[in-house]
Amino acid sequence: MRSKANRWKEIEDIHDSEKTPTWIAPPNSLMMQGFEWHVPADQRHWKRLKKAMPSLRDIGVDIVWIPPGCKGMDVSGTGYDLYDLWDLGEFDQKGSQATRWGPKEDLSDMVQAALDVGIGICWDTILNHKAGADMTESFQATRVNPNDRNVALSPTEHISGWVGFDFAGRKGKYSSMKYHYRHFNGVDWDDTRKENGVYKIAGARKDWAQDVSDEHGNYDYLMFANLDHTNPEVRADIFQWSEWIGTELPITGMRIDAAKHYSASFQRDFVNHLRRTVGANYFLVGEYWRGEVNLLLRYLKLMNYEVSLFDVPLLGHFALTSQTEGADLRKLFKGTLVEQSPKHAVTFVGNHDTQPGQSLETIIIPYFKPIAYGLILLRSQGQPCVFYGDLYGVRGGPTAHSRPSCNGKLPILMQARKLYAYGEQRDYFDKRHCIGFVRYGNVNYPWGLACIISNTVATYKRMYVGVKHAGEEWTDILDWCIETVIIDHRGYGIFSVAAKSISVWVNDKAKGRKSLARPFDTNIYDL
């Protein structure tokens, strides 16, 4: 058997030259995650998002990443507990016709409403596993060590697992494929002995995928019934589904969930199939959750640079810096994806998995969130993604019914990206506790901006914004510094910032300056 290292090397050798992404982002494109973990399971979320689309467009959102729209294992299933790829809330299965988020008709209406205002939809794609099987089946498997899946804890023996999927409610519409034990390579429950564990299914050419994360020895198995992507029937069903979903709904991109948990070479084939059929211009982003940037770069190379990745290292830096008194702000971008491959970096400050109480909980101290958002929204590198929970608040968990983060200033930072964050960028990363940068604008957006950040005391920084701005009055769009800065005859201004804060300075008469004061409607649950 080939080692995992050799398998990675073989695949890397095939794709040895970097390519630019097929999808070309609009100027200063802005993505938003359209849900958080505690959105009510009331089958009305597609209606909420439809209502929100015009206001999201007003603050600069170009693409909304929606939750998994396929049927989950029960009526409150989020879709990450995927039961049926081909059921978008159309069939009476698992206790409901609609998904947690709503019926298929509402989904279609929401997607069309987004397109009507110029917003694209990114589909959350779950291809690693299936859940909520309709029946058990008997097969041979080996129980393995959950901390090292290469180590057997038992001999190969017969077990019973939930791996039979017949999708009776759908009656074969769209796809006649049924799933059985041969379509999977792992389960987490032996129904014969009523025991939890990680069970590796035995059979000819059955194994964990080798081109996955090396955590726990081999991190192919994550949860539920783990799909075997070497099985030709599984591959055919998924490829056919990808074409179907691309014609059933006018989506503009996909998020690839759990990318480190199943075969990267299969994902490459899946992406290539998408590009050849329905997704030539899709924006594709993978969730490869590792903090080591070299692993993200290796995955991108394997994927022929046809996808982007969430910048997990940068998120870790934000969290650690916010929790470390007097941390060195100059090092925030060192060893991050946005530093080393900015074309492929989706920068973010939080998501449904990182919010308090969730599996990848990553705490950013509240004072630092506006700073983090300023750094991803206003700089020239990376594709920023704003979290629903920060824009609208969180409805459950340890921070239930919390208000929007950033003291309500997040919509202003989002609009500032669209109005002012253009052109060349000059960094003033010259002090440990106070950094800044300037955007100089371009022909179409000439105003520019000056941003200054402190993680200790109130301070100031002298920065050059250009002689063309001499004599102008600049003010802080966040109103956290109330004075006015006059740009001197040489094009310099002395810009202030409050303690543990961020200020974003623009010409007080710049286009759109007054519109930033308009309140953003956060009453998304008021239908």
TAGI-V22746 format. One record per residue. N is the residue number from 1. PHI is phi in whole degrees, -180 to 180 (* if undefined). OMEGA is omega in degrees with one decimal (999 if undefined). Layout:
n;phi;omega
N;PHI;OMEGA
N;PHI;OMEGA
//
This chain:
n;phi;omega
1;*;178.5
2;-70;177.4
3;-72;177.7
4;-61;179.9
5;-61;179.4
6;-66;178.7
7;-62;177.3
8;-59;-176.4
9;-63;179.3
10;-59;-177.5
11;-69;179.9
12;-62;-179.1
13;-63;-179.5
14;-69;-174.1
15;-121;-168.9
16;-107;178.9
17;-128;-176.7
18;-74;173.7
19;-123;175.9
20;-81;-177.8
21;-63;176.0
22;-67;-178.5
23;-76;178.4
24;-107;-176.5
25;-71;170.7
26;-66;-178.9
27;-54;177.6
28;52;-177.3
29;-61;-175.6
30;-135;-179.4
31;-107;174.2
32;-134;171.6
33;-77;-171.1
34;-92;178.4
35;-170;167.8
36;-132;-168.8
37;-64;-171.9
38;-107;172.8
39;-57;-176.2
40;-55;178.1
41;-87;-174.3
42;-111;177.8
43;60;-180.0
44;-124;-173.7
45;-72;176.5
46;-60;176.5
47;-66;178.8
48;-60;-177.8
49;-65;177.1
50;-58;179.4
51;-63;-173.7
52;-80;-170.6
53;-54;-179.5
54;-61;-179.7
55;-70;176.0
56;-66;177.0
57;-62;-179.3
58;-61;-179.7
59;-100;167.9
60;103;-178.8
61;-73;179.3
62;-107;-177.6
63;-145;179.2
64;-113;173.3
65;-84;-177.3
66;-96;179.4
67;-69;-180.0
68;-57;-174.4
69;-93;-179.7
70;-92;-174.6
71;-66;175.6
72;-89;-172.3
73;-78;175.3
74;-154;-171.6
75;-65;178.5
76;-103;-177.2
77;-61;-176.8
78;-79;-173.5
79;101;171.7
80;-71;170.7
81;-91;-166.0
82;-63;173.8
83;-104;-173.0
84;-136;177.5
85;-59;-170.6
86;-90;-179.9
87;-112;-178.7
88;-99;-176.1
89;101;-175.4
90;-111;-171.0
91;-120;177.7
92;-79;-179.9
93;-140;177.6
94;56;171.8
95;89;-177.0
96;-164;169.2
97;-79;-179.6
98;-73;167.5
99;-81;175.8
100;-51;-171.1
101;-90;179.0
102;143;179.3
103;-76;-177.6
104;-60;-179.6
105;-61;178.9
106;-68;176.6
107;-61;-179.9
108;-62;178.9
109;-63;-179.3
110;-66;179.7
111;-61;179.1
112;-66;178.2
113;-62;176.8
114;-64;-179.2
115;-62;-178.6
116;-63;178.9
117;-106;175.2
118;88;178.8
119;-107;175.6
120;-89;-178.2
121;-118;176.3
122;-102;-176.4
123;-86;178.2
124;-85;-167.5
125;-104;-175.8
126;-109;-174.8
127;-124;-175.0
128;-87;-169.1
129;-156;170.4
130;-131;-177.5
131;-138;176.1
132;72;-177.5
133;-55;-177.4
134;-84;-176.9
135;-159;173.5
136;-90;173.2
137;-138;178.7
138;-98;-179.0
139;-161;178.9
140;-94;-179.8
141;-155;176.9
142;-119;175.5
143;-78;-176.7
144;-120;179.6
145;-69;-178.9
146;-63;178.5
147;-91;173.4
148;-152;-171.7
149;-70;175.0
150;-88;-176.7
151;-108;-179.9
152;-78;175.9
153;-107;-178.9
154;-151;172.0
155;-71;174.6
156;-68;-176.7
157;-151;-179.9
158;-75;171.6
159;-131;175.4
160;-121;-177.3
161;-134;-179.8
162;-85;-175.3
163;-134;-179.3
164;-98;-178.2
165;-121;179.2
166;-113;174.9
167;50;-173.5
168;-60;-178.5
169;-67;-178.8
170;-87;175.8
171;56;174.2
172;80;179.1
173;-65;-180.0
174;75;-179.2
175;-150;177.5
176;-94;-175.2
177;-66;170.5
178;-112;-178.0
179;-112;179.6
180;-136;-172.0
181;-58;-177.9
182;-67;-179.1
183;-89;-177.0
184;-126;175.2
185;-123;178.9
186;-165;174.5
187;-140;-178.0
188;-119;-177.2
189;-152;172.2
190;-102;-175.1
191;-73;177.5
192;-68;-177.5
193;-99;-178.9
194;57;-176.7
195;-127;171.2
196;-78;176.2
197;164;171.2
198;-109;-175.2
199;-114;178.0
200;-92;-176.9
201;-71;-177.3
202;-91;176.7
203;156;180.0
204;-61;179.2
205;59;175.6
206;-90;176.9
207;-167;167.2
208;-66;171.7
209;-62;-177.8
210;-91;-179.4
211;-97;176.9
212;-131;177.2
213;-61;-179.1
214;-89;175.0
215;-63;-177.3
216;55;-178.7
217;79;176.9
218;-162;-172.6
219;-102;175.8
220;-58;-177.5
221;-78;176.0
222;-116;-176.0
223;-165;174.9
224;55;177.8
225;-95;-170.7
226;-85;-175.1
227;-68;174.3
228;-97;-173.9
229;-79;171.8
230;-86;-178.5
231;-72;-175.4
232;-62;178.6
233;-70;176.9
234;-64;-180.0
235;-59;-178.2
236;-63;-179.0
237;-64;-179.4
238;-67;179.4
239;-64;177.7
240;-64;177.9
241;-61;-177.8
242;-61;176.2
243;-70;-178.9
244;-63;-177.3
245;-64;179.7
246;-71;175.4
247;-101;179.2
248;-70;-180.0
249;-133;179.4
250;-81;179.3
251;-76;-177.1
252;-121;178.9
253;-175;177.8
254;-142;166.5
255;-101;-179.8
256;-96;-176.3
257;-73;170.6
258;55;-172.1
259;-63;-179.0
260;-82;-172.5
261;-103;174.9
262;-145;-166.7
263;-48;177.8
264;-67;178.3
265;-67;173.9
266;-63;179.0
267;-61;176.7
268;-60;179.1
269;-64;178.6
270;-62;179.7
271;-64;178.0
272;-61;178.3
273;-65;176.9
274;-58;-177.0
275;-62;-178.2
276;-75;-172.2
277;-108;-171.5
278;-105;-168.5
279;-120;-176.8
280;-56;-178.2
281;-111;178.0
282;-61;165.4
283;-89;-177.5
284;-116;179.1
285;-132;-179.5
286;-99;172.9
287;-99;177.6
288;-108;-167.2
289;-87;172.4
290;-137;-178.9
291;-88;-179.3
292;-94;-173.0
293;-64;179.7
294;-64;178.1
295;-72;176.8
296;-67;179.1
297;-66;178.3
298;-65;178.2
299;-63;179.2
300;-60;178.9
301;-62;178.0
302;-59;-177.8
303;-81;177.3
304;61;177.8
305;58;178.3
306;-91;179.4
307;-130;168.6
308;-107;177.1
309;-135;171.8
310;-68;-175.7
311;-84;-179.4
312;-62;177.5
313;-58;179.7
314;-65;177.1
315;-58;177.9
316;-61;177.9
317;-65;177.8
318;-59;-177.3
319;-64;-178.0
320;-64;-179.4
321;-64;-179.3
322;-66;-176.5
323;-93;-176.2
324;-110;-179.3
325;-60;176.7
326;71;178.8
327;-61;-177.5
328;-83;-177.9
329;-66;-177.8
330;-67;-175.6
331;-99;-174.0
332;-56;-173.9
333;-99;-179.4
334;-67;178.0
335;72;178.5
336;-107;179.1
337;-69;-179.0
338;-67;174.4
339;-75;-168.9
340;-98;176.4
341;-149;-171.4
342;-60;179.5
343;-64;-172.6
344;-115;-175.6
345;-102;169.1
346;-99;-176.5
347;-89;-176.4
348;-155;-176.1
349;-117;178.8
350;170;173.2
351;-153;-175.4
352;-63;-179.5
353;-83;-176.1
354;-96;-178.7
355;-70;-173.9
356;-52;177.5
357;89;-177.5
358;-100;-167.9
359;-64;-178.6
360;-116;-176.4
361;-45;179.7
362;-135;-172.2
363;-91;170.4
364;-109;-177.8
365;-58;-172.5
366;-50;-177.2
367;-63;-173.5
368;-88;-176.4
369;-63;176.5
370;-60;177.6
371;-63;-179.2
372;-61;179.2
373;-65;176.3
374;-60;-177.9
375;-72;178.7
376;-92;-175.3
377;-87;-168.9
378;-106;179.3
379;-91;-172.2
380;-83;-174.5
381;-99;172.5
382;92;175.9
383;-110;-175.5
384;-76;176.2
385;-130;-179.4
386;-93;-177.0
387;-90;176.5
388;-49;-177.7
389;-64;176.4
390;-79;-178.5
391;-81;-174.7
392;-113;-174.5
393;98;-176.1
394;-111;-172.2
395;-96;-176.9
396;-154;179.6
397;78;-177.0
398;-61;-179.6
399;-116;-175.6
400;-56;176.8
401;59;178.4
402;-69;175.5
403;-78;174.1
404;-55;-178.9
405;-77;176.4
406;64;-179.6
407;52;178.2
408;77;-175.7
409;-91;-176.1
410;-59;178.0
411;-59;178.6
412;-68;178.2
413;-64;178.7
414;-66;177.9
415;-66;179.7
416;-62;175.9
417;-58;-176.2
418;-77;-175.5
419;-92;-165.8
420;-129;-169.5
421;-88;-177.9
422;-131;172.4
423;82;-179.1
424;-58;-179.7
425;-125;174.4
426;-121;-178.4
427;-94;171.2
428;-117;178.6
429;-96;-170.4
430;-109;180.0
431;-132;-175.0
432;-58;-172.1
433;-109;-179.5
434;-146;178.4
435;-122;177.6
436;-156;173.4
437;-157;-180.0
438;-125;168.2
439;-108;-170.5
440;-95;178.9
441;77;176.1
442;-140;-175.9
443;-61;-177.2
444;-83;-179.4
445;-131;-167.3
446;-83;-167.4
447;-72;-178.1
448;76;179.1
449;-158;172.5
450;-130;-177.4
451;-117;178.4
452;-135;-172.6
453;-135;173.2
454;-133;173.8
455;-113;174.6
456;-132;-173.5
457;-90;172.0
458;-63;-176.5
459;-157;-179.7
460;-151;178.7
461;-150;176.8
462;-90;-177.0
463;-134;-178.2
464;-92;178.6
465;-112;176.4
466;117;-177.7
467;-65;178.8
468;-64;179.7
469;-98;-178.0
470;-55;178.7
471;85;-179.3
472;-74;174.2
473;-99;179.6
474;-112;179.5
475;-132;-179.0
476;-83;-177.4
477;-66;179.4
478;-87;179.1
479;60;174.8
480;-90;166.4
481;-125;-169.4
482;-98;-179.2
483;-76;175.8
484;-110;177.7
485;-106;175.4
486;-98;179.4
487;-74;-175.3
488;-78;-172.8
489;-66;178.0
490;-92;177.7
491;92;-179.6
492;-103;171.0
493;-134;174.6
494;-105;-170.4
495;-105;-176.4
496;-100;173.5
497;-149;177.6
498;-74;179.3
499;-62;179.0
500;48;-171.6
501;-153;175.2
502;-135;171.7
503;-130;179.8
504;-123;-171.9
505;-104;174.9
506;-140;174.6
507;-56;-175.7
508;-64;179.6
509;-106;-178.7
510;-64;178.3
511;-57;177.7
512;85;-176.0
513;-58;-177.4
514;-71;-177.3
515;-68;-178.9
516;-66;-178.4
517;-83;-179.1
518;-68;-178.9
519;-70;176.2
520;-96;-177.4
521;-77;178.5
522;-98;-178.5
523;-83;-176.5
524;-70;-179.0
525;-90;-179.1
526;-91;-177.9
527;-91;999
//
